[in-house]
Amino acid sequence: MTTDKKNSANDLVVVGSSAGGIGALSTLVSTLHKDFPAPVVLAQHLDPQRPSHLGSILGRRSTLPIVVVSEEAPTPLANGKIFVVPSNRHVRIIDGHVHLEADHGDRPKPSIDMLLSSAAQSYGERLVAVILTGSGSDGAVGAVDVKNAGGVVIIQNPRTAPYPSMPLSLPPTAVDHVVEMEQIGPLLYDILKGIDLPEQEKIEDPLRDLLAQVSGQTNIDFRNYKSSTILRRISRRMAVTHNATVRDYSEYLRTHAEEVQELVRAFLIKVTGFFRDPEAFEIIRETIIPVLVERGRENGRNLRIWSAGCATGEEAYSLALLAADYLGDEFHDWNVRVFATDLSADAITFARRGLYPENVLQELPGDYRNRFFERMDHGFQITKSLRQVVIFGQQDISRGVPFPRMDLVTCRNLLIYLRPELQQTVLDLFAYSLQQSQGYLFLGKAETARPTKATFELVNKKWKIYHCLSGPLHFPVYETQGGHGPAVNSWHESRRRPAIGAAIPNPIDLTQADHDTAHLRRINETILRYTTTAVVIIDRSYRILTINAAARRLLGVLDLAYDQDFLHTVRGVPYHEVRRAIDTAFHEHTTMNLSELELNHPSETSGHYVNLTIMIMTLESGGPELAVITAHDITEQVHMKKRLDAVQHEHEELVAELNTTNKRFSTMNKELQDANEELQAANEELMLTQEELQATNEEFEATNEELQATNEELETNNEELQATNEELQTTNEELGFRTAELQEISRQYRIEQLQLSVLLERFPHYVMVLNADNFTVHAVNPAYKDLLSNHEVRGLPVRDVFSGPDVDQLIQLLQGSAEDGQSIKSGPLLASIRDGETEKFVHTIVPIVDANSSHVNRLFIYSEKAE
């Protein structure tokens, strides 16, 4: 198959801007390629009461044709054209047409949100949205819809934008590119142009290598994601970075570390919404939350929820809002925890703030915004009590350790990006989290994965809500991956690992010792690689005979390490202590245990602790003695022990301090009793004073209300002044463009006049220019002057220049040419022009038309002597 080849008939670019952005729009259209492969729909907030000249202004800067959308009928979109929306109407994109609509309340016109959302429904992944400079937050919700549909969102760099409010109102994780104004046009062309990729089987190996490279650099494994999704996003990045093949792009990633992060951002869709699919959340609120709360009352008032793939946090906070709303005043007496995880660090950082634009809160039910949000400068923030309930963390769902004892797990529209085998692995992780409480699983309605009936019971088919019946059929095995944190590998992982037994040499023609070594290594490839215990087998000279994958990861061995010295190969091992233990085990034929052995890796900031066990083994009688070294990672246990020791020491110090403090409190208690009697007397006096202060406070409140009303009036006046200022700036820019245009026309007119004069001066034949209104001479060339004996004839009527019997006929020809605007050639006409001499001339009369009035204002006469 061919991946996301850009079929220009299906692509669309929409541009949203606010008042004051004419300069930015002019720069954008001037940088668009002349062969731009998609239509561009442009909407800008302008004063609806004033006529807009935006179309004509942009037409002077654009290499593409400008189409101003009319209000009569839907306008069909066409490639390579810019469609400008009028200032007084809202607009939608429906079935490849631009539709204008009537007013919708107080929303700014045209609504950028409405334009982007409707275009996202029609074009999906083929849509590119551009958000330019402007005030307000119109466009934030529409941009989220574009990202949800798989489209691309580009914003002008807010740092250099004159009005950055609109770009800054977007959730940062909903933005694909932040670029300077001059770079947007070329970037659009690169994205739409795309890259043709060959059939999938022809690029399978390069693609696998590329994803392995990304996994190694980011510790995020995308190799189990759907190939079609991965290839589509890789194709876009290849076009932007100008790489023609997957191999070229893979090499580009090796030399450009920042591109790896851009590719990861392209792989992930990190946007969501509060109470997305309200009907589904209503079912959760009405049927699931009551059951969980009833169970929680019997379990110490605990409620544990896991939101996997939480993106920018709206879904996790929605679950916390449901719990807070249902529990009411009891909420603070409960131990409610919502664990929210996502692969994107940027998304987690944004979610922890809990600060969202006002437009994003439109789906909130009831009075949730007033009860659970606080008004801030740039939107609304979740109250502190609810933010403390939600615990955010970065996690790769295909590797992360599941949270135990969950009551509800949500994972909506994430599994659709995973291959079937990884989908089942993730579902088993959820079953492991829910098995103890027999909780509920809430998937997205777009999910195609189906949990097994042995572990989950379907509760709601439409919204994919399941009830956990038991734990997973296959228990997941957890291990540590190269010191990068916890990871999970199920039985699927062991099935997918390629066997490397073919790399072991054939034992033919080898010595007996080589036979034994090859045999051991085959055992490792067939047995030891299936265990999570780190195992290394060495001989008496510390030479590594075999080592499994778990040992390589735990001990920091980066290659096969066969036949290498164990003591020098393992990173950070205490050399003398381990060597002494190995020598003792060989010498005394005993098992040696090294507890809490610290491995100091140079790349790690803290120690890594393992337990080493060294056992002696012999393959057969008379054969060489070997040592089997097993290692267990106890880093977490050691750190926990150290923390417990520190806590215990601190506890002892606190107990001693509390005993001393208790004695002091006994003494102070008596003093407080005496002081209490004095305070009681003083309290009576304060009550009298309080009544007086209350009266004064009421007066202050009345004054405050008056000041608040005055402040509101000032804010209203300020907003009106700001709007007027933006309108004046827009008008000033339009006048500037018009002035430049008039200056250009005047300059061209002077050039044409000069060229005409030069032409007349240099033309070797008889040429005369007449005024078409009264047939007076406007100009003659030197040849004609010489013919007229250099008499000054400018301003004279033709009858004063020519005389003779055919002058009337010449006048009639001049009148006819001036009236119908057609060129006329006369026959031979007699004319007396030089001291009474009479000659015959053939005159060619050419009318000159004024470009502005379409009126003949000059007559050009070319005269030849007749033979």
BAZA-8636 format. One line per 4 residues: for each residue x, y, z of C-alpha. Coordinates in pm, whole numbers, padded with zeros to 5 digits. Example, Ala and Ser with C-alpha at 12.3 -4.5 7.8 and 13.67 -1.06 7.14 Angstrom:
<recs>
01230/-00450/00780  01367/-00106/00714;
</recs>
This chain:
<recs>
00000/00000/00000  00105/00364/-00030  00103/00563/00290  -00042/00906/00337;
00017/01043/-00013  -00126/01389/-00032  -00412/01391/-00273  -00453/01762/-00321;
-00825/01728/-00393  -00880/01616/-00034  -00657/01859/00158  -00763/02188/00317;
-00592/02475/00500  -00795/02702/00730  -00650/03022/00877  -00793/03204/01180;
-00693/03557/01283  -00828/03854/01474  -00845/04226/01409  -00504/04382/01366;
-00366/04080/01182  -00372/04217/00827  00006/04245/00823  00043/03882/00933;
-00209/03766/00671  -00032/03963/00400  00299/03800/00493  00138/03456/00493;
-00022/03481/00148  00297/03628/00000  00495/03317/00109  00253/03060/-00033;
00393/02858/-00323  00252/02940/-00667  00163/02569/-00711  -00001/02542/-00368;
-00179/02202/-00371  -00488/02282/-00160  -00752/02552/-00103  -00702/02805/00177;
-01000/02940/00376  -00919/03261/00564  -01134/03411/00842  -01058/03728/01038;
-01245/03919/01308  -01341/04262/01170  -01601/04527/01244  -01922/04400/01073;
-02051/04757/01034  -01760/04862/00813  -01686/04740/00460  -01383/04515/00441;
-01112/04557/00177  -00923/04250/00298  -00965/04069/-00034  -00816/04354/-00240;
-00535/04410/00011  -00431/04046/00007  -00467/04032/-00372  -00177/04275/-00407;
00055/04045/-00210  -00060/03699/-00313  00057/03490/-00607  -00263/03285/-00572;
-00607/03408/-00686  -00828/03560/-00413  -01198/03460/-00391  -01419/03671/-00163;
-01699/03437/-00047  -02045/03566/-00139  -02357/03535/00072  -02577/03394/-00202;
-02490/03024/-00231  -02232/02776/-00097  -01894/02833/-00261  -01711/02520/-00386;
-01350/02490/-00274  -01078/02471/-00540  -00708/02399/-00513  -00458/02684/-00528;
-00710/02955/-00433  -00753/03168/-00121  -01113/03205/00001  -01171/03516/00215;
-01473/03503/00448  -01681/03825/00493  -01657/04001/00827  -02026/03991/00921;
-02113/03621/00879  -02023/03292/01043  -01886/03016/00822  -01878/02635/00809;
-01703/02388/00578  -01949/02123/00459  -01896/01870/00176  -01616/02067/00011;
-01811/02397/00015  -01793/02719/00216  -02131/02789/00381  -02216/03127/00535;
-02457/03135/00829  -02660/03387/01022  -02555/03540/01353  -02512/03321/01662;
-02549/03546/01963  -02252/03744/02090  -01981/03522/01944  -01715/03711/01742;
-01779/03692/01369  -01670/03490/01191  -01627/03226/01465  -01284/03061/01432;
-01406/02774/01653  -01701/02707/01421  -01480/02715/01110  -01216/02479/01252;
-01463/02233/01405  -01671/02198/01089  -01358/02159/00873  -01228/01890/01112;
-01550/01691/01067  -01522/01705/00688  -01146/01666/00635  -01008/01488/00944;
-00640/01404/00898  -00630/01604/00571  -00685/01934/00753  -00416/02186/00848;
-00527/02467/01083  -00325/02789/01123  -00385/03020/01422  -00239/03369/01379;
-00209/03679/01595  -00520/03809/01765  -00692/03888/02094  -00931/03662/02283;
-00949/03281/02289  -01173/03208/01989  -01009/02911/01815  -00900/02708/02120;
-01191/02463/02104  -01171/02434/01725  -00798/02354/01741  -00869/02075/01989;
-01127/01933/01747  -00869/01945/01467  -00621/01748/01678  -00888/01496/01779;
-00959/01439/01410  -00588/01376/01341  -00519/01708/01168  -00222/01944/01206;
-00228/02267/01412  00024/02546/01342  00043/02869/01545  00235/03191/01495;
00512/03231/01751  00342/03420/02040  00672/03581/02138  00685/03781/01815;
00308/03823/01760  00167/04175/01824  -00152/04023/01974  -00056/03684/02126;
-00379/03610/02318  -00528/03379/02055  -00220/03156/02006  -00157/03146/02382;
-00517/03037/02455  -00451/02696/02296  -00349/02402/02514  00024/02368/02431;
-00008/01994/02371  -00267/02057/02097  -00009/02242/01887  00212/02064/01632;
00429/02355/01513  00518/02697/01660  00689/02895/01384  00766/03248/01276;
00527/03420/01037  00758/03400/00735  00805/03022/00775  00438/02921/00782;
00389/02926/00402  00686/02696/00321  00590/02466/00610  00235/02431/00476;
00369/02341/00133  00601/02073/00278  00322/01917/00487  00074/01906/00199;
00328/01785/-00055  00396/01470/00147  00623/01178/00063  00538/00870/-00144;
00633/00558/00049  00660/00217/-00124  00462/-00091/-00032  00470/-00168/00340;
00656/-00499/00303  00934/-00315/00114  01000/-00077/00403  00931/-00316/00691;
01298/-00361/00788  01393/00013/00768  01075/00101/00957  01150/-00153/01229;
01504/-00018/01263  01378/00340/01280  01126/00259/01556  01392/00067/01747;
01615/00374/01722  01336/00599/01856  01271/00351/02139  01639/00352/02231;
01658/00733/02240  01330/00801/02421  01255/00478/02614  00913/00480/02444;
00832/00174/02235  00620/00245/01925  00693/-00085/01751  00354/-00229/01852;
00150/00065/01722  -00052/00022/01404  00170/00050/01098  -00075/00267/00904;
-00085/00529/01181  00292/00525/01228  00366/00550/00853  00125/00840/00803;
00293/01050/01071  00644/00952/00960  00553/01060/00607  00461/01408/00734;
00786/01448/00925  00985/01323/00623  00823/01591/00409  00895/01866/00661;
01260/01758/00701  01304/01692/00325  01401/01323/00349  01295/01105/00055;
01330/00756/00209  01281/00594/00549  01653/00510/00562  01745/00876/00497;
01506/00988/00769  01649/00730/01011  01996/00872/00952  01857/01223/00997;
01724/01121/01340  02071/01004/01442  02222/01348/01378  01928/01565/01490;
01821/01480/01845  01548/01744/01843  01371/01570/01553  01321/01258/01768;
01107/01461/02006  00913/01614/01714  00843/01262/01578  00721/01143/01919;
00491/01447/01936  00356/01356/01591  00286/00997/01703  00078/01106/02000;
-00268/01268/02006  -00268/01448/02338  -00599/01632/02344  -00924/01544/02514;
-01210/01733/02677  -01413/01765/02993  -01692/01506/03001  -01624/01398/02642;
-01931/01196/02540  -02162/01335/02813  -02401/01040/02779  -02124/00799/02877;
-02030/01005/03182  -02395/01025/03280  -02403/00643/03286  -02086/00642/03500;
-02243/00894/03739  -02580/00718/03765  -02477/00351/03772  -02105/00307/03846;
-02016/00578/04100  -02296/00477/04344  -02172/00116/04342  -01812/00222/04399;
-01909/00458/04682  -02112/00185/04853  -01813/-00050/04838  -01584/00229/04957;
-01788/00280/05273  -01707/-00081/05366  -01340/-00033/05278  -01235/00260/05493;
-01387/00524/05262  -01131/00467/04988  -01194/00530/04618  -00917/00462/04364;
-00944/00550/03993  -00687/00516/03713  -00709/00732/03399  -00466/00573/03150;
-00372/00798/02857  -00504/01108/03034  -00356/01354/02778  -00392/01710/02914;
-00592/01597/03218  -00953/01688/03135  -01077/01329/03167  -00897/01269/03499;
-01042/01588/03642  -01386/01493/03507  -01374/01172/03713  -01266/01368/04022;
-01554/01613/03961  -01801/01324/03946  -01675/01184/04276  -01678/01526/04446;
-02027/01603/04319  -02168/01266/04432  -02004/01266/04776  -02090/01630/04846;
-01992/01735/05199  -01847/01387/05265  -01580/01433/04997  -01316/01566/05237;
-01370/01265/05468  -01284/01019/05188  -00946/00908/05058  -01016/00967/04688;
-00723/00917/04451  -00728/00955/04072  -00405/00827/03915  -00360/00993/03574;
-00083/00869/03341  00025/00956/02990  00323/00898/02763  00378/01269/02696;
00575/01468/02954  00442/01797/02806  00083/01680/02850  00145/01580/03212;
00313/01913/03290  00017/02104/03144  -00238/01883/03323  -00080/01934/03667;
-00153/02308/03645  -00525/02242/03599  -00561/02574/03411  -00786/02572/03101;
-00931/02835/02860  -01293/02931/02911  -01406/02778/02580  -01278/02433/02689;
-01528/02430/02979  -01839/02442/02761  -01927/02075/02818  -01925/02103/03198;
-02264/02004/03342  -02468/02216/03578  -02287/02459/03799  -01957/02270/03801;
-01760/02572/03681  -01880/02788/03971  -01828/02514/04231  -01500/02352/04125;
-01311/02620/03928  -01143/02949/04015  -01127/03243/03776  -00768/03324/03668;
-00608/03574/03428  -00594/03332/03136  -00889/03101/03204  -01022/02885/03487;
-00823/02665/03728  -00937/02353/03911  -00969/02422/04285  -00672/02321/04496;
-00866/02053/04688  -00947/01872/04362  -00597/01915/04217  -00460/01739/04525;
-00684/01439/04453  -00543/01381/04101  -00189/01234/04088  -00020/01272/03749;
00271/01065/03619  00446/00984/03293  00403/00621/03186  00424/00403/02876;
00114/00184/02903  00286/-00099/02714  00564/-00111/02975  00430/00051/03291;
00349/-00131/03613  -00029/-00130/03680  -00172/00040/03987  -00322/-00220/04227;
-00665/-00223/04393  -00833/00008/04143  -01209/00064/04156  -01238/00216/03808;
-00998/00224/03512  -01057/00447/03209  -00862/00412/02885  -01050/00579/02604;
-00953/00551/02238  -00593/00456/02312  -00597/00085/02230  -00696/00157/01868;
-00332/00261/01806  -00192/-00070/01933  -00155/-00403/01761  -00389/-00685/01877;
-00126/-00867/02084  -00034/-00549/02274  -00402/-00464/02317  -00451/-00794/02499;
-00144/-00729/02715  -00282/-00389/02823  -00626/-00538/02894  -00460/-00798/03117;
-00283/-00516/03303  -00621/-00354/03366  -00761/-00686/03486  -00468/-00714/03726;
-00548/-00365/03863  -00920/-00433/03901  -00924/-00796/04015  -00916/-00731/04391;
-01205/-00482/04391  -01383/-00636/04089  -01404/-00283/03962  -01507/-00138/03626;
-01326/-00070/03297  -01434/00224/03078  -01302/00217/02718  -01366/00457/02429;
-01653/00392/02191  -01408/00378/01899  -01216/00088/02052  -01223/-00244/01864;
-01044/-00448/02133  -01270/-00686/02324  -01175/-00803/02674  -01210/-01177/02728;
-01534/-01297/02885  -01335/-01489/03144  -01204/-01163/03297  -01464/-00897/03204;
-01843/-00879/03177  -01997/-00630/02935  -02210/-00369/03116  -02280/-00117/02835;
-02213/-00210/02473  -02239/00138/02321  -01992/00305/02558  -01769/-00001/02617;
-01813/-00027/02996  -01705/-00359/03153  -01717/-00520/03497  -01404/-00709/03605;
-01478/-01069/03712  -01129/-01204/03782  -00758/-01145/03730  -00573/-01187/03398;
-00549/-01532/03241  -00172/-01483/03206  00009/-01315/03495  00238/-01032/03372;
00605/-01047/03464  00777/-00723/03566  01140/-00637/03524  01367/-00332/03519;
01484/-00203/03182  01837/-00073/03183  01791/00146/03486  01522/00359/03315;
01245/00270/03553  00979/-00002/03575  00864/-00183/03263  00632/-00471/03188;
00695/-00761/02952  00420/-01022/02919  00440/-01370/02776  00388/-01204/02436;
00730/-01040/02467  00911/-01371/02505  00733/-01503/02199  00836/-01202/01992;
01206/-01207/02081  01406/-01340/01785  01626/-01637/01859  01996/-01567/01826;
02105/-01925/01850  02211/-01907/01487  02492/-01679/01596  02650/-01962/01802;
02917/-02147/01600  02860/-02506/01493  03049/-02733/01737  03199/-02939/01452;
03580/-02922/01454  03582/-02759/01798  03762/-02872/02115  03571/-03039/02400;
03582/-02715/02600  03436/-02528/02301  03167/-02800/02277  03077/-02738/02641;
03072/-02360/02593  02853/-02381/02284  02623/-02618/02472  02593/-02372/02761;
02513/-02088/02526  02244/-02292/02355  02096/-02357/02699  02095/-01982/02759;
01917/-01911/02431  01656/-02179/02492  01596/-02161/02867  01762/-01871/03049;
01617/-01603/02823  01268/-01699/02941  01347/-01625/03306  01342/-01286/03470;
01630/-01379/03700  01969/-01245/03595  02203/-01543/03533  02575/-01542/03435;
02796/-01853/03400  03177/-01803/03422  03480/-02029/03433  03770/-02029/03679;
03943/-01743/03493  03628/-01521/03526  03550/-01561/03153  03180/-01520/03069;
03052/-01838/02905  02688/-01735/02888  02471/-01448/03010  02097/-01396/02966;
01914/-01077/02870  01798/-01005/03225  02160/-01008/03345  02267/-00777/03064;
02003/-00522/03158  02060/-00544/03534  02440/-00547/03524  02477/-00289/03246;
02631/-00522/02986  02568/-00359/02648  02675/-00640/02408  02683/-01023/02396;
02992/-01021/02623  03083/-01383/02548  03446/-01471/02646  03492/-01134/02821;
03621/-01093/03177  03316/-01077/03407  03482/-00848/03660  03580/-00592/03397;
03265/-00620/03186  03003/-00553/03455  02967/-00178/03498  03055/-00040/03843;
03104/-00376/04019  03317/-00367/04340  03611/-00550/04184  03802/-00681/04488;
03496/-00785/04688  03338/-00981/04401  03667/-01142/04297  03733/-01253/04654;
03387/-01411/04672  03433/-01595/04338  03776/-01726/04444  03637/-01846/04777;
03347/-02026/04603  03586/-02210/04366  03838/-02287/04642  03594/-02407/04910;
03321/-02539/04676  03064/-02341/04867  02789/-02095/04781  02875/-01730/04839;
02618/-01458/04891  02693/-01088/04852  02407/-00880/04994  02328/-00522/04905;
02613/-00494/04661  02627/-00144/04513  02691/-00103/04140  02815/00246/04064;
02721/00317/03702  02889/00636/03574  02569/00745/03398  02352/00718/03709;
02328/00973/03987  02237/00721/04259  02361/00372/04343  02219/00050/04201;
02196/-00241/04451  02186/-00615/04381  02215/-00943/04571  02473/-01176/04411;
02473/-01551/04465  02776/-01752/04342  02731/-02131/04311  02978/-02390/04174;
02865/-02635/03905  03028/-02906/03689  02881/-03011/03354  03006/-03369/03385;
03255/-03574/03579  03607/-03458/03514  03490/-03147/03334  03591/-02790/03422;
03438/-02622/03723  03206/-02334/03646  03037/-02073/03861  02673/-01973/03824;
02616/-01613/03933  02257/-01503/03989  02167/-01140/04057  01850/-00986/04199;
01772/-00617/04182  01710/-00487/04535  01763/-00119/04465  01411/-00030/04571;
01434/-00240/04888  01769/-00083/04988  01642/00266/04926  01327/00183/05121;
01538/00043/05406  01748/00358/05414  01438/00569/05415  01288/00360/05696;
01608/00391/05900  01604/00765/05852  01236/00780/05944  01295/00564/06253;
01583/00784/06367  01371/01090/06309  01087/00922/06499  01309/00862/06803;
01420/01223/06802  01060/01336/06776  00956/01117/07073  01228/01270/07290;
01131/01615/07178  00763/01543/07244  00838/01429/07602  01018/01756/07669;
00741/01951/07504  00476/01767/07706  00628/01890/08030  00632/02241/07901;
00268/02209/07799  00169/02105/08154  00324/02422/08293  00173/02634/08023;
-00172/02481/08073  -00200/02630/08422  -00087/02965/08287  -00349/02940/08014;
-00627/02874/08268  -00536/03196/08446  -00517/03380/08118  -00855/03237/08013;
-01032/03415/08297  -00874/03741/08195  -00967/03679/07832  -01328/03612/07925;
-01353/03956/08077  -01182/04107/07777  -01418/03914/07548  -01719/04096/07685;
-01555/04426/07604  -01470/04298/07255  -01832/04202/07190  -01934/04561/07241;
-01655/04676/07014  -01756/04415/06753  -02107/04557/06729  -01959/04897/06652;
-01722/04744/06395  -02009/04557/06230  -02195/04880/06173  -01879/05031/06025;
-01831/04722/05807  -02178/04758/05661  -02090/05112/05558  -01768/04983/05398;
-01964/04717/05206  -02199/04976/05062  -01903/05189/04957  -01735/04880/04805;
-02042/04802/04594  -02037/05155/04456  -01666/05125/04375  -01723/04787/04209;
-01997/04933/03988  -01765/05219/03891  -01488/04967/03813  -01719/04766/03587;
-01807/05085/03395  -01436/05159/03353  -01369/04806/03227  -01650/04841/02973;
-01508/05173/02852  -01162/05019/02828  -01291/04730/02613  -01468/04975/02382;
-01150/05183/02349  -00946/04872/02273  -01192/04765/02000  -01186/05117/01853;
-00806/05113/01857  -00796/04785/01665  -01043/04922/01408  -00833/05239/01364;
-00520/05033/01318  -00695/04821/01055  -00815/05135/00872  -00465/05284/00890;
-00314/04975/00733  -00577/04980/00455  -00503/05350/00384  -00132/05275/00379;
-00179/05006/00118  -00408/05239/-00088  -00150/05522/-00075  00123/05291/-00191;
-00100/05175/-00476  -00172/05535/-00589  00196/05624/-00574  00276/05325/-00791;
00009/05425/-01049  00142/05786/-01058  00497/05662/-01107  00388/05436/-01395;
00197/05728/-01555  00505/05951/-01547  00714/05672/-01696  00461/05625/-01976;
00458/06000/-02047  00837/06003/-02061  00842/05697/-02287  00587/05861/-02522;
00794/06176/-02539  01110/05980/-02612  00924/05777/-02875  00798/06090/-03047;
01144/06245/-03039  01314/05943/-03192  01045/05831/-03442  01184/05903/-03794;
00841/05939/-03961  00571/06210/-03939  00382/06172/-03609  00133/06414/-03451;
-00081/06378/-03134  -00414/06567/-03117  -00654/06637/-02833  -00967/06435/-02917;
-01206/06698/-02779  -01113/06999/-03001  -00857/06853/-03247  -00582/07084/-03129;
-00220/06978/-03157  -00087/06819/-02837  00258/06717/-02964  00457/06661/-03286;
00782/06478/-03342  01095/06638/-03494  01019/06497/-03841  00686/06677/-03847;
00844/06997/-03713  01092/06992/-03995  00808/06937/-04243  00630/07240/-04090;
00946/07448/-04115  00986/07431/-03736  00680/07646/-03681  00535/07614/-03327;
00198/07442/-03382  00122/07296/-03035  -00221/07416/-02920  -00328/07517/-03275;
-00638/07361/-03438  -00579/07122/-03726  -00735/07374/-03972  -00456/07618/-03884;
-00191/07358/-03955  -00334/07204/-04273  -00513/07386/-04555  -00643/07276/-04888;
-00949/07118/-05041  -00926/06790/-04841  -00901/06942/-04491  -01276/06895/-04425;
-01247/06528/-04515  -00956/06493/-04271  -01165/06659/-03996  -01450/06410/-04060;
-01209/06117/-04030  -01079/06255/-03698  -01435/06293/-03564  -01527/05939/-03667;
-01223/05785/-03501  -01282/05982/-03179  -01648/05879/-03161  -01627/05504/-03231;
-01272/05448/-03097  -01156/05270/-03415  -00835/05322/-03610  -00882/05478/-03961;
-00647/05501/-04258  -00729/05771/-04512  -00676/05779/-04881  -00440/06033/-05040;
-00543/06381/-04923  -00414/06715/-05050  -00276/06945/-04787  -00089/07273/-04800;
00161/07262/-04511  00480/07446/-04607  00473/07800/-04740  00173/07717/-04956;
00321/07399/-05100  00061/07128/-05159  00135/06759/-05126  -00068/06440/-05090;
-00058/06250/-04760  -00200/05921/-04636  -00297/05958/-04269  -00332/05667/-04019;
-00547/05779/-03722  -00520/05575/-03399  -00744/05671/-03098  -00581/05663/-02751;
-00823/05555/-02474  -00800/05671/-02110  -00760/05355/-01892  -00970/05501/-01607;
-01269/05643/-01801  -01261/05428/-02119  -01291/05759/-02315  -01083/05861/-02621;
-00869/06155/-02505  -00593/06161/-02770  -00565/06091/-03144  -00236/05955/-03278;
-00176/06052/-03648  00093/05882/-03855  00133/06059/-04193  00303/05932/-04509;
00355/06112/-04837  00152/05955/-05116  00337/05859/-05432;
</recs>
